[in-house]
Amino acid sequence: MFALRQTSRTALRTITRQSSIIPAVRFNSSAAPAAAVDPKISAIVDSISKLTLLETASLIAELKTQLNIPDISFPAGGAAPAAPVAAEEEAPVKEVVEEKTIFSIKLESFDAKSKPKIIKEVKGLLGLSLVESKKFVEAAPKVLKDNVAKEDADKIKATLEALGAKIVLE
């Protein structure tokens, strides 16, 4: 009985030692898939991998003709689009109109009911006192701000129009 225990312990130690040694396996994209590959396909892949570039190009051309695959051309990443042919002859030269990026915000008029809200907003925008803001709003039409970027001008216009003012960007 003792010998049986000793033998089983020795065998268990051997199995434990062997199982603790795990072979390192590296997986990368070029490794073959885990599933078994058909030997016919494996032979084709081996044959293709031995071809030169010219032979590969002729193989692709032959496959396209055999399988009726149309040629698809993809534009190069840095290629410029083709210029229109005789564009100057067809249309007269047009002036290039620059998009305006700097505006003046002008308070044209306002709704009498919304006057207090507009005065508060003008006070915040211009940093004026309450009395100065009231005089400013009552003197409409008047320019609120000059040299304002398009994005900021649109925001200010939307805010004041929501309060009941009529704003013009110039």
C-alpha positions in Angstrom: 0.0 0.0 0.0 2.9 2.3 0.9 4.5 1.6 -2.4 1.3 2.5 -4.3 1.1 5.8 -2.5 4.7 6.6 -3.2 4.3 5.8 -6.8 1.2 7.9 -7.2 2.9 10.8 -5.4 5.9 10.5 -7.8 3.6 10.4 -10.8 1.6 13.4 -9.5 4.8 15.4 -9.0 6.0 14.5 -12.5 2.6 15.6 -14.1 2.6 18.8 -12.0 6.1 19.7 -13.1 5.4 18.9 -16.7 2.2 20.9 -16.7 3.9 23.9 -15.2 6.2 24.1 -18.2 4.0 25.9 -20.8 5.5 26.3 -24.2 5.5 29.9 -25.5 3.2 30.4 -28.4 3.3 33.6 -30.4 0.2 34.7 -32.3 0.5 37.2 -35.1 -1.4 38.0 -38.2 0.8 36.0 -40.5 0.4 32.8 -38.5 -1.8 30.1 -40.1 -5.3 29.8 -38.7 -6.0 27.1 -36.1 -8.4 25.2 -38.4 -6.9 22.7 -40.8 -6.3 24.0 -44.2 -7.2 22.1 -47.3 -4.0 20.6 -48.9 -5.2 21.8 -52.3 -5.4 25.4 -51.1 -2.1 25.1 -49.2 -0.4 24.0 -52.5 -1.9 27.0 -54.4 -0.7 29.4 -51.7 2.8 27.9 -51.8 2.9 28.2 -55.6 1.7 31.8 -55.5 4.2 32.8 -52.8 7.1 31.6 -55.1 6.0 33.9 -58.0 7.9 37.1 -59.0 6.1 40.4 -59.3 5.7 40.2 -63.1 4.3 36.7 -62.8 1.9 37.8 -60.0 0.7 40.7 -62.2 0.0 38.3 -65.1 -1.8 35.9 -62.7 -4.0 38.7 -61.5 -4.8 39.8 -65.1 -5.6 36.2 -66.0 -7.9 35.8 -63.0 -9.7 39.0 -63.9 -10.4 37.7 -67.4 -11.4 34.2 -66.3 -13.7 35.4 -63.5 -15.0 38.5 -65.3 -13.8 41.0 -62.7 -13.9 44.6 -63.9 -10.9 46.8 -63.5 -11.4 49.3 -60.6 -9.1 52.2 -60.3 -8.6 53.9 -57.0 -7.3 57.5 -57.0 -3.9 57.9 -55.4 -3.9 59.6 -51.9 -2.2 62.8 -53.1 -3.5 63.0 -56.6 -5.2 66.2 -57.6 -8.6 66.1 -59.3 -8.6 66.6 -63.0 -9.1 70.1 -64.2 -12.3 70.8 -66.3 -11.6 71.0 -70.0 -12.0 74.4 -71.5 -13.8 75.9 -68.5 -12.6 79.4 -69.3 -14.1 79.2 -72.9 -17.5 78.2 -71.7 -18.1 80.6 -68.9 -17.0 84.2 -68.5 -14.6 85.1 -65.7 -16.5 85.6 -62.5 -15.4 87.8 -59.7 -14.3 85.9 -56.6 -16.6 87.0 -53.7 -14.9 86.7 -50.3 -17.0 85.6 -47.5 -17.1 88.2 -44.8 -15.7 87.1 -41.5 -15.7 90.3 -39.4 -19.0 92.0 -38.6 -20.5 95.0 -36.9 -23.5 94.2 -34.7 -26.2 96.8 -35.0 -29.3 97.0 -32.7 -32.0 98.2 -35.1 -35.1 98.1 -32.9 -36.6 96.1 -30.1 -40.0 95.0 -28.7 -41.2 97.3 -25.9 -42.1 94.4 -23.7 -38.6 92.9 -23.8 -36.8 96.2 -23.2 -35.6 95.3 -19.6 -34.2 91.9 -20.8 -32.4 93.6 -23.7 -30.9 96.3 -21.4 -29.5 93.5 -19.1 -28.0 91.7 -22.0 -26.4 94.9 -23.5 -25.1 95.7 -20.0 -23.4 92.2 -19.9 -22.1 92.5 -23.5 -20.6 95.9 -23.3 -19.7 96.2 -19.6 -21.8 99.3 -19.1 -23.7 100.5 -16.1 -27.4 100.0 -15.9 -28.1 103.7 -16.7 -25.6 103.7 -19.7 -27.1 100.4 -21.0 -30.7 101.9 -20.8 -29.6 105.0 -22.7 -27.8 102.9 -25.3 -30.8 100.7 -26.0 -33.2 103.7 -26.2 -30.9 105.3 -28.7 -31.5 102.5 -31.2 -30.6 102.0 -34.1 -27.0 101.9 -32.8 -23.9 99.7 -33.3 -23.4 97.4 -30.4 -19.9 96.0 -31.3 -17.4 96.5 -34.2 -15.0 94.0 -35.6 -16.6 90.8 -34.2 -15.8 87.3 -35.6 -18.6 85.6 -37.5 -19.2 82.9 -34.9 -19.4 85.4 -32.0 -21.6 87.8 -34.0 -24.1 84.9 -34.8 -24.2 84.0 -31.1 -24.9 87.5 -30.0 -27.5 88.0 -32.7 -29.3 84.8 -31.8 -29.3 85.7 -28.1 -30.7 89.2 -28.7 -33.2 88.1 -31.2 -34.5 85.5 -28.8 -35.1 88.4 -26.3 -37.1 90.4 -28.9 -34.5 92.7 -30.5 -34.0 93.2 -34.2 -30.3 92.8 -35.0 -28.4 93.5 -38.2 -24.9 92.2 -39.0 -23.0 94.6 -41.2 
